[in-house]
Amino acid sequence: MTEEVEEQGFEHLEDVGWDYEDNRHFYRVFRDAQCRTQASICLSEQNDMAFYYLTITSRTPDGRILMTWIILSPMA
């Protein structure tokens, strides 16, 4: 999925994650500076369930922030 995001013109910035009790979270963060847009590939594991999703966040010239996301797949 990283390659697909980069093919759309996004630059990989960093990977971040944290664990809390039975929860694990991982984010791979990208940006497209020209379009003022960030994308993140996110993985969330909670107990015996996991899912991943993609977020897109844009900033308009007047300072508004627009965000959307799509859950890509539950994982067993």
PDB file of N, CA, C and O in Angstrom:
ATOM      1  N   MET A   1       0.812  -1.185   0.000  1.00  0.00           N
ATOM      2  CA  MET A   1       0.000   0.000   0.000  1.00  0.00           C
ATOM      3  C   MET A   1       0.868   1.267   0.000  1.00  0.00           C
ATOM      4  O   MET A   1       0.478   2.292  -0.559  1.00  0.00           O
ATOM      5  N   THR A   2       2.038   1.186   0.628  1.00  0.00           N
ATOM      6  CA  THR A   2       2.947   2.331   0.641  1.00  0.00           C
ATOM      7  C   THR A   2       3.293   2.769  -0.778  1.00  0.00           C
ATOM      8  O   THR A   2       3.276   3.960  -1.089  1.00  0.00           O
ATOM      9  N   GLU A   3       3.602   1.813  -1.626  1.00  0.00           N
ATOM     10  CA  GLU A   3       3.944   2.135  -3.011  1.00  0.00           C
ATOM     11  C   GLU A   3       2.791   2.834  -3.719  1.00  0.00           C
ATOM     12  O   GLU A   3       3.015   3.775  -4.481  1.00  0.00           O
ATOM     13  N   GLU A   4       1.567   2.389  -3.479  1.00  0.00           N
ATOM     14  CA  GLU A   4       0.410   2.999  -4.128  1.00  0.00           C
ATOM     15  C   GLU A   4       0.252   4.457  -3.699  1.00  0.00           C
ATOM     16  O   GLU A   4      -0.055   5.313  -4.529  1.00  0.00           O
ATOM     17  N   VAL A   5       0.456   4.745  -2.428  1.00  0.00           N
ATOM     18  CA  VAL A   5       0.341   6.127  -1.937  1.00  0.00           C
ATOM     19  C   VAL A   5       1.456   6.977  -2.548  1.00  0.00           C
ATOM     20  O   VAL A   5       1.208   8.100  -2.984  1.00  0.00           O
ATOM     21  N   GLU A   6       2.675   6.452  -2.583  1.00  0.00           N
ATOM     22  CA  GLU A   6       3.795   7.203  -3.153  1.00  0.00           C
ATOM     23  C   GLU A   6       3.607   7.433  -4.652  1.00  0.00           C
ATOM     24  O   GLU A   6       4.014   8.474  -5.168  1.00  0.00           O
ATOM     25  N   GLU A   7       3.005   6.490  -5.350  1.00  0.00           N
ATOM     26  CA  GLU A   7       2.736   6.669  -6.780  1.00  0.00           C
ATOM     27  C   GLU A   7       1.766   7.815  -7.033  1.00  0.00           C
ATOM     28  O   GLU A   7       1.735   8.356  -8.139  1.00  0.00           O
ATOM     29  N   GLN A   8       0.987   8.191  -6.048  1.00  0.00           N
ATOM     30  CA  GLN A   8       0.054   9.306  -6.182  1.00  0.00           C
ATOM     31  C   GLN A   8       0.707  10.655  -5.851  1.00  0.00           C
ATOM     32  O   GLN A   8       0.031  11.683  -5.813  1.00  0.00           O
ATOM     33  N   GLY A   9       2.019  10.644  -5.613  1.00  0.00           N
ATOM     34  CA  GLY A   9       2.754  11.882  -5.391  1.00  0.00           C
ATOM     35  C   GLY A   9       3.020  12.225  -3.941  1.00  0.00           C
ATOM     36  O   GLY A   9       3.503  13.319  -3.650  1.00  0.00           O
ATOM     37  N   PHE A  10       2.718  11.321  -3.025  1.00  0.00           N
ATOM     38  CA  PHE A  10       2.951  11.573  -1.608  1.00  0.00           C
ATOM     39  C   PHE A  10       4.367  11.151  -1.218  1.00  0.00           C
ATOM     40  O   PHE A  10       4.902  10.174  -1.741  1.00  0.00           O
ATOM     41  N   GLU A  11       4.965  11.902  -0.290  1.00  0.00           N
ATOM     42  CA  GLU A  11       6.289  11.621   0.242  1.00  0.00           C
ATOM     43  C   GLU A  11       6.138  10.998   1.628  1.00  0.00           C
ATOM     44  O   GLU A  11       5.398  11.521   2.461  1.00  0.00           O
ATOM     45  N   HIS A  12       6.833   9.885   1.885  1.00  0.00           N
ATOM     46  CA  HIS A  12       6.789   9.224   3.188  1.00  0.00           C
ATOM     47  C   HIS A  12       7.538  10.085   4.193  1.00  0.00           C
ATOM     48  O   HIS A  12       8.713  10.394   3.992  1.00  0.00           O
ATOM     49  N   LEU A  13       6.862  10.479   5.285  1.00  0.00           N
ATOM     50  CA  LEU A  13       7.485  11.310   6.316  1.00  0.00           C
ATOM     51  C   LEU A  13       8.046  10.483   7.453  1.00  0.00           C
ATOM     52  O   LEU A  13       9.231  10.583   7.772  1.00  0.00           O
ATOM     53  N   GLU A  14       7.192   9.657   8.074  1.00  0.00           N
ATOM     54  CA  GLU A  14       7.649   8.862   9.208  1.00  0.00           C
ATOM     55  C   GLU A  14       6.622   7.804   9.569  1.00  0.00           C
ATOM     56  O   GLU A  14       5.476   7.831   9.119  1.00  0.00           O
ATOM     57  N   ASP A  15       7.074   6.870  10.400  1.00  0.00           N
ATOM     58  CA  ASP A  15       6.217   5.838  10.977  1.00  0.00           C
ATOM     59  C   ASP A  15       6.129   6.108  12.473  1.00  0.00           C
ATOM     60  O   ASP A  15       7.137   6.381  13.124  1.00  0.00           O
ATOM     61  N   VAL A  16       4.933   6.029  13.002  1.00  0.00           N
ATOM     62  CA  VAL A  16       4.738   6.202  14.437  1.00  0.00           C
ATOM     63  C   VAL A  16       3.815   5.110  14.943  1.00  0.00           C
ATOM     64  O   VAL A  16       3.021   4.557  14.181  1.00  0.00           O
ATOM     65  N   GLY A  17       3.917   4.800  16.219  1.00  0.00           N
ATOM     66  CA  GLY A  17       3.054   3.783  16.797  1.00  0.00           C
ATOM     67  C   GLY A  17       3.125   3.814  18.303  1.00  0.00           C
ATOM     68  O   GLY A  17       4.024   4.412  18.894  1.00  0.00           O
ATOM     69  N   TRP A  18       2.164   3.162  18.907  1.00  0.00           N
ATOM     70  CA  TRP A  18       2.151   3.048  20.357  1.00  0.00           C
ATOM     71  C   TRP A  18       1.323   1.835  20.761  1.00  0.00           C
ATOM     72  O   TRP A  18       0.425   1.399  20.041  1.00  0.00           O
ATOM     73  N   ASP A  19       1.650   1.311  21.924  1.00  0.00           N
ATOM     74  CA  ASP A  19       0.928   0.183  22.520  1.00  0.00           C
ATOM     75  C   ASP A  19       0.327   0.646  23.834  1.00  0.00           C
ATOM     76  O   ASP A  19       0.935   1.419  24.575  1.00  0.00           O
ATOM     77  N   TYR A  20      -0.870   0.164  24.110  1.00  0.00           N
ATOM     78  CA  TYR A  20      -1.531   0.472  25.368  1.00  0.00           C
ATOM     79  C   TYR A  20      -2.353  -0.740  25.767  1.00  0.00           C
ATOM     80  O   TYR A  20      -3.337  -1.073  25.107  1.00  0.00           O
ATOM     81  N   GLU A  21      -1.957  -1.392  26.831  1.00  0.00           N
ATOM     82  CA  GLU A  21      -2.610  -2.624  27.292  1.00  0.00           C
ATOM     83  C   GLU A  21      -2.753  -3.583  26.119  1.00  0.00           C
ATOM     84  O   GLU A  21      -1.738  -4.001  25.562  1.00  0.00           O
ATOM     85  N   ASP A  22      -3.972  -3.951  25.718  1.00  0.00           N
ATOM     86  CA  ASP A  22      -4.187  -4.901  24.625  1.00  0.00           C
ATOM     87  C   ASP A  22      -4.389  -4.210  23.272  1.00  0.00           C
ATOM     88  O   ASP A  22      -4.872  -4.835  22.328  1.00  0.00           O
ATOM     89  N   ASN A  23      -4.029  -2.950  23.172  1.00  0.00           N
ATOM     90  CA  ASN A  23      -4.216  -2.184  21.937  1.00  0.00           C
ATOM     91  C   ASN A  23      -2.861  -1.815  21.344  1.00  0.00           C
ATOM     92  O   ASN A  23      -1.946  -1.405  22.057  1.00  0.00           O
ATOM     93  N   ARG A  24      -2.751  -1.968  20.024  1.00  0.00           N
ATOM     94  CA  ARG A  24      -1.557  -1.541  19.294  1.00  0.00           C
ATOM     95  C   ARG A  24      -1.996  -0.673  18.135  1.00  0.00           C
ATOM     96  O   ARG A  24      -2.972  -0.984  17.453  1.00  0.00           O
ATOM     97  N   HIS A  25      -1.275   0.419  17.907  1.00  0.00           N
ATOM     98  CA  HIS A  25      -1.602   1.341  16.818  1.00  0.00           C
ATOM     99  C   HIS A  25      -0.337   1.668  16.043  1.00  0.00           C
ATOM    100  O   HIS A  25       0.721   1.889  16.632  1.00  0.00           O
ATOM    101  N   PHE A  26      -0.450   1.699  14.718  1.00  0.00           N
ATOM    102  CA  PHE A  26       0.667   2.027  13.844  1.00  0.00           C
ATOM    103  C   PHE A  26       0.163   2.972  12.762  1.00  0.00           C
ATOM    104  O   PHE A  26      -0.890   2.742  12.167  1.00  0.00           O
ATOM    105  N   TYR A  27       0.921   4.038  12.511  1.00  0.00           N
ATOM    106  CA  TYR A  27       0.590   5.001  11.457  1.00  0.00           C
ATOM    107  C   TYR A  27       1.812   5.216  10.580  1.00  0.00           C
ATOM    108  O   TYR A  27       2.912   5.440  11.086  1.00  0.00           O
ATOM    109  N   ARG A  28       1.626   5.150   9.279  1.00  0.00           N
ATOM    110  CA  ARG A  28       2.656   5.531   8.307  1.00  0.00           C
ATOM    111  C   ARG A  28       2.146   6.829   7.672  1.00  0.00           C
ATOM    112  O   ARG A  28       1.105   6.845   7.016  1.00  0.00           O
ATOM    113  N   VAL A  29       2.895   7.911   7.877  1.00  0.00           N
ATOM    114  CA  VAL A  29       2.429   9.254   7.519  1.00  0.00           C
ATOM    115  C   VAL A  29       3.140   9.745   6.250  1.00  0.00           C
ATOM    116  O   VAL A  29       4.355   9.610   6.108  1.00  0.00           O
ATOM    117  N   PHE A  30       2.351  10.316   5.336  1.00  0.00           N
ATOM    118  CA  PHE A  30       2.834  10.855   4.060  1.00  0.00           C
ATOM    119  C   PHE A  30       2.327  12.289   3.904  1.00  0.00           C
ATOM    120  O   PHE A  30       1.401  12.714   4.595  1.00  0.00           O
ATOM    121  N   ARG A  31       2.951  13.028   2.980  1.00  0.00           N
ATOM    122  CA  ARG A  31       2.427  14.351   2.645  1.00  0.00           C
ATOM    123  C   ARG A  31       2.672  14.661   1.185  1.00  0.00           C
ATOM    124  O   ARG A  31       3.591  14.142   0.553  1.00  0.00           O
ATOM    125  N   ASP A  32       1.819  15.523   0.677  1.00  0.00           N
ATOM    126  CA  ASP A  32       1.978  16.125  -0.636  1.00  0.00           C
ATOM    127  C   ASP A  32       1.959  17.629  -0.388  1.00  0.00           C
ATOM    128  O   ASP A  32       0.892  18.236  -0.294  1.00  0.00           O
ATOM    129  N   ALA A  33       3.146  18.227  -0.281  1.00  0.00           N
ATOM    130  CA  ALA A  33       3.259  19.637   0.092  1.00  0.00           C
ATOM    131  C   ALA A  33       2.579  20.552  -0.923  1.00  0.00           C
ATOM    132  O   ALA A  33       1.976  21.556  -0.544  1.00  0.00           O
ATOM    133  N   GLN A  34       2.671  20.217  -2.192  1.00  0.00           N
ATOM    134  CA  GLN A  34       2.086  21.053  -3.230  1.00  0.00           C
ATOM    135  C   GLN A  34       0.559  21.138  -3.085  1.00  0.00           C
ATOM    136  O   GLN A  34      -0.029  22.199  -3.293  1.00  0.00           O
ATOM    137  N   CYS A  35      -0.071  20.028  -2.732  1.00  0.00           N
ATOM    138  CA  CYS A  35      -1.534  19.988  -2.592  1.00  0.00           C
ATOM    139  C   CYS A  35      -1.998  20.262  -1.165  1.00  0.00           C
ATOM    140  O   CYS A  35      -3.200  20.280  -0.901  1.00  0.00           O
ATOM    141  N   ARG A  36      -1.049  20.478  -0.230  1.00  0.00           N
ATOM    142  CA  ARG A  36      -1.384  20.721   1.168  1.00  0.00           C
ATOM    143  C   ARG A  36      -2.212  19.564   1.737  1.00  0.00           C
ATOM    144  O   ARG A  36      -3.227  19.777   2.400  1.00  0.00           O
ATOM    145  N   THR A  37      -1.755  18.332   1.462  1.00  0.00           N
ATOM    146  CA  THR A  37      -2.511  17.147   1.836  1.00  0.00           C
ATOM    147  C   THR A  37      -1.607  16.141   2.545  1.00  0.00           C
ATOM    148  O   THR A  37      -0.445  15.960   2.180  1.00  0.00           O
ATOM    149  N   GLN A  38      -2.165  15.494   3.562  1.00  0.00           N
ATOM    150  CA  GLN A  38      -1.491  14.401   4.253  1.00  0.00           C
ATOM    151  C   GLN A  38      -2.295  13.125   4.038  1.00  0.00           C
ATOM    152  O   GLN A  38      -3.518  13.161   3.906  1.00  0.00           O
ATOM    153  N   ALA A  39      -1.591  12.000   4.007  1.00  0.00           N
ATOM    154  CA  ALA A  39      -2.236  10.690   3.965  1.00  0.00           C
ATOM    155  C   ALA A  39      -1.583   9.825   5.033  1.00  0.00           C
ATOM    156  O   ALA A  39      -0.387   9.947   5.299  1.00  0.00           O
ATOM    157  N   SER A  40      -2.375   8.952   5.643  1.00  0.00           N
ATOM    158  CA  SER A  40      -1.836   8.033   6.648  1.00  0.00           C
ATOM    159  C   SER A  40      -2.429   6.654   6.423  1.00  0.00           C
ATOM    160  O   SER A  40      -3.634   6.497   6.229  1.00  0.00           O
ATOM    161  N   ILE A  41      -1.549   5.652   6.453  1.00  0.00           N
ATOM    162  CA  ILE A  41      -1.980   4.266   6.489  1.00  0.00           C
ATOM    163  C   ILE A  41      -1.978   3.880   7.961  1.00  0.00           C
ATOM    164  O   ILE A  41      -0.961   4.027   8.640  1.00  0.00           O
ATOM    165  N   CYS A  42      -3.093   3.393   8.453  1.00  0.00           N
ATOM    166  CA  CYS A  42      -3.249   3.158   9.888  1.00  0.00           C
ATOM    167  C   CYS A  42      -3.629   1.705  10.152  1.00  0.00           C
ATOM    168  O   CYS A  42      -4.459   1.130   9.447  1.00  0.00           O
ATOM    169  N   LEU A  43      -3.017   1.126  11.167  1.00  0.00           N
ATOM    170  CA  LEU A  43      -3.337  -0.234  11.609  1.00  0.00           C
ATOM    171  C   LEU A  43      -3.704  -0.168  13.077  1.00  0.00           C
ATOM    172  O   LEU A  43      -2.976   0.407  13.886  1.00  0.00           O
ATOM    173  N   SER A  44      -4.828  -0.756  13.411  1.00  0.00           N
ATOM    174  CA  SER A  44      -5.286  -0.802  14.798  1.00  0.00           C
ATOM    175  C   SER A  44      -5.546  -2.256  15.175  1.00  0.00           C
ATOM    176  O   SER A  44      -6.314  -2.955  14.514  1.00  0.00           O
ATOM    177  N   GLU A  45      -4.898  -2.696  16.241  1.00  0.00           N
ATOM    178  CA  GLU A  45      -5.109  -4.042  16.760  1.00  0.00           C
ATOM    179  C   GLU A  45      -5.649  -3.917  18.177  1.00  0.00           C
ATOM    180  O   GLU A  45      -5.049  -3.259  19.027  1.00  0.00           O
ATOM    181  N   GLN A  46      -6.788  -4.556  18.422  1.00  0.00           N
ATOM    182  CA  GLN A  46      -7.430  -4.514  19.735  1.00  0.00           C
ATOM    183  C   GLN A  46      -7.828  -5.924  20.118  1.00  0.00           C
ATOM    184  O   GLN A  46      -8.697  -6.531  19.493  1.00  0.00           O
ATOM    185  N   ASN A  47      -7.172  -6.448  21.171  1.00  0.00           N
ATOM    186  CA  ASN A  47      -7.399  -7.823  21.597  1.00  0.00           C
ATOM    187  C   ASN A  47      -7.168  -8.761  20.417  1.00  0.00           C
ATOM    188  O   ASN A  47      -6.052  -8.829  19.902  1.00  0.00           O
ATOM    189  N   ASP A  48      -8.194  -9.485  19.977  1.00  0.00           N
ATOM    190  CA  ASP A  48      -8.053 -10.443  18.876  1.00  0.00           C
ATOM    191  C   ASP A  48      -8.546  -9.895  17.543  1.00  0.00           C
ATOM    192  O   ASP A  48      -8.681 -10.656  16.585  1.00  0.00           O
ATOM    193  N   MET A  49      -8.816  -8.606  17.457  1.00  0.00           N
ATOM    194  CA  MET A  49      -9.340  -8.010  16.229  1.00  0.00           C
ATOM    195  C   MET A  49      -8.357  -6.968  15.711  1.00  0.00           C
ATOM    196  O   MET A  49      -7.710  -6.275  16.496  1.00  0.00           O
ATOM    197  N   ALA A  50      -8.245  -6.859  14.389  1.00  0.00           N
ATOM    198  CA  ALA A  50      -7.392  -5.842  13.777  1.00  0.00           C
ATOM    199  C   ALA A  50      -8.063  -5.329  12.509  1.00  0.00           C
ATOM    200  O   ALA A  50      -8.790  -6.062  11.840  1.00  0.00           O
ATOM    201  N   PHE A  51      -7.813  -4.065  12.187  1.00  0.00           N
ATOM    202  CA  PHE A  51      -8.286  -3.500  10.927  1.00  0.00           C
ATOM    203  C   PHE A  51      -7.318  -2.408  10.505  1.00  0.00           C
ATOM    204  O   PHE A  51      -6.582  -1.862  11.327  1.00  0.00           O
ATOM    205  N   TYR A  52      -7.325  -2.096   9.211  1.00  0.00           N
ATOM    206  CA  TYR A  52      -6.497  -0.997   8.742  1.00  0.00           C
ATOM    207  C   TYR A  52      -7.333  -0.076   7.883  1.00  0.00           C
ATOM    208  O   TYR A  52      -8.330  -0.477   7.282  1.00  0.00           O
ATOM    209  N   TYR A  53      -6.896   1.171   7.843  1.00  0.00           N
ATOM    210  CA  TYR A  53      -7.641   2.188   7.117  1.00  0.00           C
ATOM    211  C   TYR A  53      -6.693   3.254   6.601  1.00  0.00           C
ATOM    212  O   TYR A  53      -5.542   3.337   7.029  1.00  0.00           O
ATOM    213  N   LEU A  54      -7.180   4.061   5.687  1.00  0.00           N
ATOM    214  CA  LEU A  54      -6.423   5.138   5.081  1.00  0.00           C
ATOM    215  C   LEU A  54      -7.126   6.451   5.403  1.00  0.00           C
ATOM    216  O   LEU A  54      -8.344   6.557   5.259  1.00  0.00           O
ATOM    217  N   THR A  55      -6.364   7.446   5.837  1.00  0.00           N
ATOM    218  CA  THR A  55      -6.929   8.775   6.058  1.00  0.00           C
ATOM    219  C   THR A  55      -6.301   9.754   5.073  1.00  0.00           C
ATOM    220  O   THR A  55      -5.133   9.624   4.706  1.00  0.00           O
ATOM    221  N   ILE A  56      -7.092  10.732   4.654  1.00  0.00           N
ATOM    222  CA  ILE A  56      -6.617  11.827   3.811  1.00  0.00           C
ATOM    223  C   ILE A  56      -7.062  13.122   4.493  1.00  0.00           C
ATOM    224  O   ILE A  56      -8.241  13.301   4.796  1.00  0.00           O
ATOM    225  N   THR A  57      -6.105  14.023   4.730  1.00  0.00           N
ATOM    226  CA  THR A  57      -6.395  15.304   5.369  1.00  0.00           C
ATOM    227  C   THR A  57      -5.863  16.413   4.479  1.00  0.00           C
ATOM    228  O   THR A  57      -4.693  16.400   4.098  1.00  0.00           O
ATOM    229  N   SER A  58      -6.729  17.384   4.142  1.00  0.00           N
ATOM    230  CA  SER A  58      -6.347  18.516   3.303  1.00  0.00           C
ATOM    231  C   SER A  58      -6.578  19.817   4.052  1.00  0.00           C
ATOM    232  O   SER A  58      -7.471  19.919   4.893  1.00  0.00           O
ATOM    233  N   ARG A  59      -5.767  20.797   3.736  1.00  0.00           N
ATOM    234  CA  ARG A  59      -5.915  22.126   4.311  1.00  0.00           C
ATOM    235  C   ARG A  59      -6.207  23.100   3.185  1.00  0.00           C
ATOM    236  O   ARG A  59      -5.462  23.168   2.207  1.00  0.00           O
ATOM    237  N   THR A  60      -7.279  23.847   3.316  1.00  0.00           N
ATOM    238  CA  THR A  60      -7.655  24.820   2.300  1.00  0.00           C
ATOM    239  C   THR A  60      -6.847  26.108   2.513  1.00  0.00           C
ATOM    240  O   THR A  60      -6.334  26.339   3.607  1.00  0.00           O
ATOM    241  N   PRO A  61      -6.732  26.939   1.485  1.00  0.00           N
ATOM    242  CA  PRO A  61      -5.976  28.193   1.633  1.00  0.00           C
ATOM    243  C   PRO A  61      -6.509  29.101   2.750  1.00  0.00           C
ATOM    244  O   PRO A  61      -5.757  29.900   3.308  1.00  0.00           O
ATOM    245  N   ASP A  62      -7.799  28.983   3.078  1.00  0.00           N
ATOM    246  CA  ASP A  62      -8.348  29.840   4.145  1.00  0.00           C
ATOM    247  C   ASP A  62      -8.269  29.176   5.527  1.00  0.00           C
ATOM    248  O   ASP A  62      -8.855  29.677   6.487  1.00  0.00           O
ATOM    249  N   GLY A  63      -7.540  28.036   5.634  1.00  0.00           N
ATOM    250  CA  GLY A  63      -7.274  27.441   6.930  1.00  0.00           C
ATOM    251  C   GLY A  63      -8.208  26.316   7.365  1.00  0.00           C
ATOM    252  O   GLY A  63      -7.989  25.720   8.420  1.00  0.00           O
ATOM    253  N   ARG A  64      -9.235  26.011   6.590  1.00  0.00           N
ATOM    254  CA  ARG A  64     -10.119  24.901   6.964  1.00  0.00           C
ATOM    255  C   ARG A  64      -9.399  23.570   6.758  1.00  0.00           C
ATOM    256  O   ARG A  64      -8.534  23.445   5.891  1.00  0.00           O
ATOM    257  N   ILE A  65      -9.768  22.585   7.565  1.00  0.00           N
ATOM    258  CA  ILE A  65      -9.194  21.249   7.468  1.00  0.00           C
ATOM    259  C   ILE A  65     -10.296  20.282   7.067  1.00  0.00           C
ATOM    260  O   ILE A  65     -11.356  20.237   7.693  1.00  0.00           O
ATOM    261  N   LEU A  66     -10.038  19.513   6.024  1.00  0.00           N
ATOM    262  CA  LEU A  66     -10.995  18.528   5.521  1.00  0.00           C
ATOM    263  C   LEU A  66     -10.355  17.149   5.684  1.00  0.00           C
ATOM    264  O   LEU A  66      -9.196  16.945   5.322  1.00  0.00           O
ATOM    265  N   MET A  67     -11.124  16.205   6.234  1.00  0.00           N
ATOM    266  CA  MET A  67     -10.580  14.862   6.473  1.00  0.00           C
ATOM    267  C   MET A  67     -11.594  13.799   6.069  1.00  0.00           C
ATOM    268  O   MET A  67     -12.798  13.952   6.276  1.00  0.00           O
ATOM    269  N   THR A  68     -11.084  12.729   5.493  1.00  0.00           N
ATOM    270  CA  THR A  68     -11.923  11.579   5.189  1.00  0.00           C
ATOM    271  C   THR A  68     -11.100  10.323   5.424  1.00  0.00           C
ATOM    272  O   THR A  68      -9.875  10.382   5.526  1.00  0.00           O
ATOM    273  N   TRP A  69     -11.769   9.204   5.509  1.00  0.00           N
ATOM    274  CA  TRP A  69     -11.080   7.941   5.730  1.00  0.00           C
ATOM    275  C   TRP A  69     -11.901   6.818   5.128  1.00  0.00           C
ATOM    276  O   TRP A  69     -13.096   6.954   4.868  1.00  0.00           O
ATOM    277  N   ILE A  70     -11.219   5.703   4.915  1.00  0.00           N
ATOM    278  CA  ILE A  70     -11.889   4.503   4.427  1.00  0.00           C
ATOM    279  C   ILE A  70     -11.264   3.293   5.139  1.00  0.00           C
ATOM    280  O   ILE A  70     -10.043   3.140   5.179  1.00  0.00           O
ATOM    281  N   ILE A  71     -12.122   2.448   5.694  1.00  0.00           N
ATOM    282  CA  ILE A  71     -11.651   1.201   6.283  1.00  0.00           C
ATOM    283  C   ILE A  71     -11.430   0.238   5.141  1.00  0.00           C
ATOM    284  O   ILE A  71     -12.345  -0.031   4.363  1.00  0.00           O
ATOM    285  N   LEU A  72     -10.224  -0.282   5.036  1.00  0.00           N
ATOM    286  CA  LEU A  72      -9.865  -1.104   3.895  1.00  0.00           C
ATOM    287  C   LEU A  72     -10.159  -2.566   4.092  1.00  0.00           C
ATOM    288  O   LEU A  72     -10.573  -3.241   3.151  1.00  0.00           O
ATOM    289  N   SER A  73      -9.954  -3.081   5.304  1.00  0.00           N
ATOM    290  CA  SER A  73     -10.195  -4.508   5.496  1.00  0.00           C
ATOM    291  C   SER A  73     -10.112  -4.866   6.963  1.00  0.00           C
ATOM    292  O   SER A  73      -9.184  -4.443   7.652  1.00  0.00           O
ATOM    293  N   PRO A  74     -11.073  -5.643   7.456  1.00  0.00           N
ATOM    294  CA  PRO A  74     -10.867  -6.239   8.781  1.00  0.00           C
ATOM    295  C   PRO A  74      -9.877  -7.380   8.623  1.00  0.00           C
ATOM    296  O   PRO A  74      -9.833  -8.037   7.583  1.00  0.00           O
ATOM    297  N   MET A  75      -9.095  -7.609   9.646  1.00  0.00           N
ATOM    298  CA  MET A  75      -8.113  -8.690   9.613  1.00  0.00           C
ATOM    299  C   MET A  75      -8.423  -9.667  10.722  1.00  0.00           C
ATOM    300  O   MET A  75      -8.749  -9.253  11.835  1.00  0.00           O
ATOM    301  N   ALA A  76      -8.329 -10.963  10.441  1.00  0.00           N
ATOM    302  CA  ALA A  76      -8.609 -11.974  11.457  1.00  0.00           C
ATOM    303  C   ALA A  76      -7.364 -12.302  12.239  1.00  0.00           C
ATOM    304  O   ALA A  76      -7.406 -13.137  13.143  1.00  0.00           O
TER     305      ALA A  76
END
